[in-house]
Amino acid sequence: MSTPHVVVVMGVAGTGKTTIGPLVAAALGVPYAEGDDFHPRENIDKMSAGTPLDDADRWPWLDAIGEWAHGRSGLGGVVSSSALKRAYRDRLRAAAPDAVFLHLTGDRPLIERRMAERKGHFMPTALLDSQFATLRPLGDDEAGVAVDVSGTPEEITERAVAALRRLES
């Protein structure tokens, strides 16, 4: 990408945002920020207990991510955020108008299997249904691309970077 946008890697839990985000950032030569690191402790405790977050829980988290993205305006960066609803993406865009979204997509069985295999993450597979129920894919008027998460992290990253470059041109 020739213009240093902030790329928000989005999708339901288990799509590989934490794996693909740093790889995309490295390919683009920009820093990566882990969206989970912006959650207040209360959110992590709630999700760890199997309770989905509500909008009131998400607003401060999204604002913190938006603040980081705003600070990277004109410099570029990659940050992960589920950004499941249009309202959440609108909130991020309010802080960082040039942000583009990389929606990692995949079928439920693949994502559930990957969630079950990962170690040390606070998000239980029990919340996957609520994630899919909340998800609203990118609208035609939203700057972004959708990339399937089948294959290796390197294959997914290659598809993602190519899609982002096409978006830019």
C-alpha atoms as one frame of an Amber mdcrd trajectory, in Angstrom:
protein
   0.000   0.000   0.000   1.432   3.343  -0.953  -0.641   5.430   1.471   0.026
   4.582   5.120  -3.455   3.623   6.286  -4.288   1.989   9.562  -5.593  -1.514
   8.868  -8.075  -2.918  11.382  -7.981  -6.724  11.286 -11.527  -7.771  12.175
 -13.609 -10.913  12.531 -15.091 -13.252  15.068 -12.911 -14.831  17.741 -10.700
 -17.582  16.384 -10.256 -16.242  12.847  -6.581 -15.538  13.504  -6.495 -11.782
  14.070  -3.593 -12.128  16.515  -1.665 -14.374  14.125  -2.390 -12.614  10.834
  -2.250  -9.026  12.136   1.487  -9.042  12.948   2.272 -10.830   9.676   0.344
  -8.221   7.662   2.026  -5.433   9.630   5.464  -6.899   8.878   4.609  -7.241
   5.181   3.473  -3.601   5.094   6.399  -2.376   7.202   4.209  -0.814   9.918
   3.710  -1.493  13.653   1.104  -3.886  15.028  -1.097  -3.362  18.100  -2.982
  -6.256  19.704  -6.616  -5.248  20.197  -7.036  -7.510  23.227  -4.430  -5.402
  25.041  -6.845  -2.444  24.960  -9.536  -4.321  26.945 -10.012  -3.272  30.551
  -9.557  -6.110  33.055 -13.344  -6.225  33.650 -13.941  -7.154  29.994 -11.388
  -9.953  30.067 -12.863 -11.308  33.314 -16.364 -11.204  31.839 -15.363 -13.020
  28.635 -13.248 -15.545  30.575 -16.382 -16.402  32.552 -18.236 -17.086  29.281
 -20.316 -13.889  29.361 -20.494 -11.932  26.099 -19.645  -8.251  26.242 -22.420
  -5.736  25.676 -22.070  -2.411  23.910 -21.425  -0.545  27.166 -18.418  -2.848
  27.714 -17.151  -2.335  24.184 -17.283   1.475  23.847 -14.239   2.263  26.057
 -12.313  -0.562  24.378 -13.155   0.712  20.896 -12.284   4.266  21.934  -8.846
   3.110  23.115  -8.238   1.316  19.809  -9.505   4.375  17.929  -7.101   6.591
  19.866  -4.181   4.353  18.878  -5.333   4.329  15.236  -5.721   8.123  15.263
  -2.164   8.438  16.529  -0.965   6.329  13.588  -2.847   8.456  11.007  -0.555
   9.159   8.072   2.023   6.745   9.484   0.208   3.443   9.027  -0.304   0.566
  11.383  -2.232  -2.626  11.918  -4.494  -3.241  14.898  -6.834  -6.116  15.698
 -10.425  -5.619  16.795 -13.394  -7.892  16.318 -15.330  -4.840  15.001 -18.335
  -7.104  14.539 -21.007  -4.424  14.123 -21.177  -1.497  11.737 -21.623   0.791
  14.768 -18.288  -0.423  16.154 -16.531   0.197  12.846 -18.187   3.619  12.603
 -16.819   4.438  16.053 -13.320   3.421  14.979 -13.651   5.445  11.762 -14.785
   8.474  13.770 -11.388   8.424  15.491  -9.400   7.294  12.423 -11.292   8.241
   9.227  -8.711   6.683   6.894  -8.838   3.260   8.563  -9.464   0.277   6.311
 -10.791  -3.069   7.482  -9.400  -6.531   6.810 -12.252  -8.929   7.599 -10.959
 -12.437   8.279 -13.742 -14.861   7.366 -14.218 -18.590   7.672 -16.770 -21.271
   8.337 -17.806 -22.025  11.877 -16.334 -25.572  12.135 -12.869 -24.371  11.073
 -12.935 -21.433  13.480 -14.250 -23.520  16.371 -11.498 -26.099  15.795  -8.822
 -23.385  15.802 -10.256 -21.860  18.979 -10.225 -25.246  20.704  -6.566 -25.767
  19.718  -5.207 -22.438  20.970  -3.643 -22.182  24.390  -3.781 -19.413  26.965
  -6.533 -17.280  25.415  -9.363 -15.948  27.554 -12.141 -16.349  24.933 -13.944
 -19.698  25.313 -15.478 -21.485  22.317 -18.844 -21.135  24.105 -18.937 -17.482
  22.992 -18.490 -18.274  19.299 -22.245 -18.436  18.645 -22.723 -14.960  20.126
 -19.863 -13.683  17.958 -21.453 -15.026  14.761 -24.870 -13.714  15.839 -23.410
 -10.226  16.343 -21.289 -10.157  13.169 -22.375  -7.762  10.425 -20.051  -8.086
   7.404 -18.536  -5.009   5.803 -20.996  -2.947   3.808 -20.332  -2.006   0.199
 -19.677   1.560   1.349 -17.032   0.545   3.918 -13.343   0.647   2.979 -12.105
  -2.869   3.421 -11.654  -6.385   2.125 -12.723  -9.850   3.232 -10.192 -12.685
   3.194 -10.885 -16.359   3.855  -8.858 -17.907   6.687  -8.389 -21.360   5.223
  -4.763 -22.347   4.679  -1.551 -21.485   6.452  -0.919 -18.127   8.129   1.510
 -17.311   5.311  -1.104 -18.061   2.635  -3.739 -15.996   4.439  -1.283 -13.109
   4.849  -0.354 -13.220   1.167  -4.044 -13.055   0.174  -4.674 -10.268   2.685
  -1.787  -8.083   1.542  -2.740  -8.609  -2.118  -6.370  -7.663  -1.367  -5.282
  -4.563   0.564  -3.030  -3.505  -2.325  -5.917  -3.956  -4.798  -8.099  -1.839
  -2.517  -5.468   0.897  -2.605  -5.230   1.000  -6.401
